[in-house]
Amino acid sequence: MTLTLYYHPLASACWKVLVALYANGTAFTPRLIDLSQQSDRDLMAGLTPLGKMPALRDDASGATIAETSVIIEWLDQNRPGPAPLIPKENALDVRTWDRVFDFYVHDPMQRIVSARLFLSESAAAEIAAEARKQLDQAYRVLDRHLIGKDWATGPAFTLADCAAAPALFYAGILQPFDGHAQLTGYFERLLALPAFARVLDEARPYFDMFPFQDQMPARFR
């Protein structure tokens, strides 16, 4: 029963799913997507509603799953690992903090990156200033929330932590969270995860494509 992941090793959204796959030891076939190629853009347009990465294809059922949180929930239901990524006892809490990381950390980070890539310097600076304020607000909320917690929702690694890893990695380069002790400690625990370390190792050859590579700490290069 073959699973195929359509992805790119640098894409933060793809990292979220990769962390889940590696954490659970789920076998899959990687299919690298190069969106500079029309053929790959056409392929993704046929796989997902908006032609966005990642997508997961299950050959056994013929199903193609899009959107990171949905992919991970599908994996939890159909290819479960040693421990559930959305535990029944606190599923709503897990989904809430998954959304917090996606909407209030990942999204502002992505706006800064996209503005640098596609807009004028002045327009990019204006967008970045507002996005950095939103990141600072999210950091304060997360720093309070993480008091006494090993992971985003308690003692168990979940979907919320899969969302946190890529969001905090890239956001922390653009707007460091130094001074937020709980958040900093949590991020270090994420970095120590073998699943996330593997994601970073696979992404490292592509880091020169990241427009803020000059701000990347030396330990990540």
Salt bridges, closest charged atoms under 4 A:
ASP40 OD1 - ARG31 NH2 3.10
ASP58 OD1 - ARG79 NH2 3.05
GLU73 OE2 - ARG95 NH2 2.64
ASP98 OD1 - LYS16 NZ 2.72
ASP98 OD2 - ARG99 NH2 3.16
ASP102 OD2 - LYS16 NZ 2.75
ASP102 OD2 - ARG99 NH2 2.49
ASP107 OD1 - HIS106 ND1 3.85
ASP143 OD2 - HIS180 ND1 3.94
GLU188 OE2 - ARG219 NH2 2.74
ASP201 OD1 - ARG204 NH1 2.70
GLU202 OE2 - ARG198 NE 3.30
